[in-house]
Amino acid sequence: MSDAQQITLIVDGEETKVTTGTTGAELFFERREVVVARVNGELKDLDQELPEGADVEGVTVDSPDGLNVLRHSTAHVMAQAVQQLRPDAKLGIGPYITDGFYFDFDVAEPFTPEDLKTLEKMMLKIINQNQKFVRRVVSEDEAREAMKNEPYKLELLGKKNEAAEAGEGVNVEVGAGDITIYDNVERKEGTTVWCDLCRGPHLPNTKLISN
């Protein structure tokens, strides 16, 4: 392997040479407890390529940051289940919080106790399907097309340029950088079964929620 094909990283404090294009998933392949990477101080999905000279740290699922990512991914699973049960439900925001997560929904009728039992079963099914969380960078027009039936998401997109002052909702969903959508991808067919406007990062897959 030639030097031209390699880059240097600082991995957990140690200088390491890797092949250009190496992702966090490849770097931490033998450390199954790592669910996201901290790259130059920012949390990133494991499937993102690592840049030359980056300071990289593996973030484990039992760490505070790892737990927050797990909670955020679980919120996406819950929202997917809600829209399967109530296709007319409109999405608000779904961040992690200190002791868990929440997701805002606009629904015509309140959820019943039976709905909640059904949702729990649907979430478990989604988790066991081992769906992949796939990050997709999009233009504002592409995001608006993808979210055309989600009025609250469109509202957040309209506030993107005000993200620094607009409050938690805008920062959770769009922030000040790239606009990103996270697809939940079914493994067998490779098809997107649900998506949401979101900054991430997320677990590599839904199965990790139950581990």
C-alpha positions as CSV (number, residue, x, y, z in Angstrom):
1,M,0.0,0.0,0.0
2,S,1.5,3.3,-1.0
3,D,1.6,6.4,1.2
4,A,-0.6,8.2,-1.4
5,Q,-3.4,5.7,-0.5
6,Q,-3.1,6.5,3.2
7,I,-4.1,9.2,5.6
8,T,-3.1,9.8,9.2
9,L,-5.6,10.0,12.0
10,I,-5.3,10.5,15.7
11,V,-7.4,7.6,17.1
12,D,-8.2,7.7,20.8
13,G,-5.0,9.7,21.2
14,E,-2.7,7.5,19.1
15,E,-1.4,8.3,15.6
16,T,-2.8,5.8,13.1
17,K,-2.4,5.3,9.3
18,V,-5.5,4.1,7.4
19,T,-6.6,3.8,3.8
20,T,-8.1,6.9,2.2
21,G,-11.9,6.7,2.5
22,T,-11.9,4.7,5.7
23,T,-15.2,5.1,7.7
24,G,-15.8,5.1,11.4
25,A,-17.4,1.7,11.0
26,E,-14.3,0.2,9.4
27,L,-12.0,1.9,12.0
28,F,-13.9,0.5,14.9
29,F,-15.0,-2.8,13.3
30,E,-13.7,-4.9,16.2
31,R,-15.3,-2.6,18.9
32,R,-19.0,-3.5,18.6
33,E,-19.8,-1.2,21.6
34,V,-18.9,1.9,19.5
35,V,-22.0,3.4,17.9
36,V,-20.8,6.8,16.7
37,A,-17.5,8.6,16.3
38,R,-16.4,11.9,17.7
39,V,-14.5,13.5,14.8
40,N,-12.7,16.7,15.7
41,G,-15.1,17.2,18.5
42,E,-18.3,16.6,16.6
43,L,-20.4,13.4,16.7
44,K,-20.6,11.6,13.3
45,D,-22.3,8.5,12.0
46,L,-20.0,5.6,11.7
47,D,-20.6,5.3,7.9
48,Q,-19.1,8.7,7.2
49,E,-15.5,8.9,5.7
50,L,-12.8,10.2,8.0
51,P,-10.8,13.2,6.8
52,E,-7.0,13.5,6.8
53,G,-5.6,14.5,10.2
54,A,-8.8,14.1,12.1
55,D,-8.9,13.5,15.8
56,V,-11.2,10.5,16.2
57,E,-12.7,8.9,19.2
58,G,-15.0,5.9,19.4
59,V,-18.2,6.7,21.4
60,T,-19.7,3.7,23.1
61,V,-23.4,3.1,23.6
62,D,-23.1,3.2,27.4
63,S,-21.5,6.6,27.4
64,P,-23.7,9.8,27.9
65,D,-23.3,10.8,24.2
66,G,-23.9,7.2,23.1
67,L,-27.1,7.0,25.2
68,N,-28.3,10.2,23.7
69,V,-27.8,8.8,20.1
70,L,-29.6,5.6,21.1
71,R,-32.5,7.7,22.5
72,H,-32.7,9.8,19.3
73,S,-32.7,6.7,17.1
74,T,-35.5,5.2,19.3
75,A,-37.5,8.3,18.8
76,H,-37.3,7.8,15.0
77,V,-38.5,4.2,15.4
78,M,-41.4,5.4,17.5
79,A,-42.3,8.0,14.8
80,Q,-42.1,5.4,12.1
81,A,-44.5,3.2,14.1
82,V,-46.9,6.1,14.7
83,Q,-47.1,6.9,11.0
84,Q,-47.7,3.2,10.2
85,L,-50.6,3.1,12.7
86,R,-51.8,6.6,11.9
87,P,-50.8,7.5,8.3
88,D,-52.3,11.0,8.7
89,A,-50.1,11.8,11.8
90,K,-47.9,14.9,11.2
91,L,-44.4,15.0,12.6
92,G,-43.1,17.7,14.9
93,I,-39.6,17.3,16.5
94,G,-38.2,14.3,18.2
95,P,-35.1,15.0,20.3
96,Y,-33.5,13.1,23.1
97,I,-33.9,14.5,26.6
98,T,-32.1,13.9,29.9
99,D,-33.9,10.7,30.8
100,G,-35.2,9.5,27.4
101,F,-36.8,11.1,24.3
102,Y,-40.0,12.5,23.0
103,F,-41.7,13.2,19.6
104,D,-44.4,15.7,18.9
105,F,-47.3,14.5,16.7
106,D,-50.3,16.3,15.3
107,V,-53.1,13.7,15.2
108,A,-56.9,14.0,14.6
109,E,-57.7,11.8,17.6
110,P,-55.7,11.2,20.9
111,F,-53.9,8.0,21.3
112,T,-55.7,5.3,23.3
113,P,-54.2,2.8,25.7
114,E,-54.7,0.1,23.0
115,D,-52.9,2.3,20.5
116,L,-49.9,2.5,22.9
117,K,-49.8,-1.3,23.2
118,T,-49.9,-1.7,19.4
119,L,-47.2,0.9,19.0
120,E,-44.9,-0.9,21.4
121,K,-45.3,-4.1,19.3
122,M,-44.8,-2.2,16.1
123,M,-41.6,-0.6,17.4
124,L,-40.3,-4.0,18.5
125,K,-40.9,-5.3,15.0
126,I,-39.0,-2.4,13.4
127,I,-36.1,-2.9,15.8
128,N,-35.9,-6.6,15.0
129,Q,-36.0,-5.9,11.3
130,N,-32.5,-4.4,11.8
131,Q,-33.3,-1.4,9.5
132,K,-30.3,0.8,8.6
133,F,-30.2,4.5,9.4
134,V,-28.8,6.1,6.3
135,R,-27.8,9.8,6.2
136,R,-28.6,11.7,3.0
137,V,-27.4,15.2,2.3
138,V,-30.0,17.1,0.2
139,S,-30.7,20.5,-1.2
140,E,-33.5,22.6,0.3
141,D,-35.7,21.8,-2.7
142,E,-35.1,18.1,-2.3
143,A,-35.9,18.3,1.4
144,R,-39.1,20.2,0.6
145,E,-40.1,17.5,-1.9
146,A,-39.4,14.7,0.6
147,M,-41.3,16.5,3.4
148,K,-44.1,17.9,1.2
149,N,-46.8,16.3,3.4
150,E,-45.2,17.4,6.7
151,P,-46.2,21.1,7.3
152,Y,-44.1,21.4,10.5
153,K,-41.0,20.1,8.8
154,L,-41.5,22.6,6.0
155,E,-41.8,25.3,8.6
156,L,-38.5,24.3,10.2
157,L,-36.9,24.4,6.7
158,G,-38.1,27.9,6.3
159,K,-36.3,28.9,9.5
160,K,-33.0,27.2,8.6
161,N,-31.1,30.4,8.1
162,E,-32.2,31.6,11.6
163,A,-31.1,28.3,13.2
164,A,-28.7,30.0,15.7
165,E,-31.6,32.0,17.1
166,A,-34.6,29.9,16.3
167,G,-34.5,27.5,19.2
168,E,-34.2,23.8,19.8
169,G,-36.5,22.5,17.2
170,V,-34.7,24.1,14.3
171,N,-31.3,23.0,15.6
172,V,-32.4,19.4,16.1
173,E,-33.8,19.1,12.6
174,V,-31.8,21.4,10.3
175,G,-29.2,23.4,12.1
176,A,-26.9,25.7,10.3
177,G,-24.9,23.2,8.1
178,D,-26.0,20.8,5.4
179,I,-29.6,19.8,5.2
180,T,-29.8,16.0,5.9
181,I,-32.5,13.4,5.8
182,Y,-32.3,10.1,7.6
183,D,-33.8,7.1,5.7
184,N,-34.8,3.9,7.5
185,V,-33.8,1.3,5.0
186,E,-35.1,-2.3,5.0
187,R,-32.2,-4.7,4.7
188,K,-33.6,-7.4,2.5
189,E,-34.9,-5.3,-0.3
190,G,-32.8,-2.2,0.3
191,T,-35.8,0.0,0.2
192,T,-36.5,3.2,2.2
193,V,-39.5,2.5,4.5
194,W,-39.5,5.8,6.4
195,C,-37.6,9.0,6.5
196,D,-37.3,12.2,8.5
197,L,-35.6,15.6,8.3
198,C,-32.8,15.3,10.9
199,R,-29.2,16.4,11.7
200,G,-28.4,13.1,13.4
201,P,-26.2,11.3,14.2
202,H,-27.9,7.9,14.6
203,L,-27.1,4.3,15.4
204,P,-26.0,2.2,12.4
205,N,-29.2,0.1,12.7
206,T,-32.3,-0.4,14.7
207,K,-31.2,-3.7,16.1
208,L,-28.7,-2.0,18.3
209,I,-31.6,-0.4,20.3
210,S,-32.4,-3.8,21.8
211,N,-28.8,-4.8,22.6
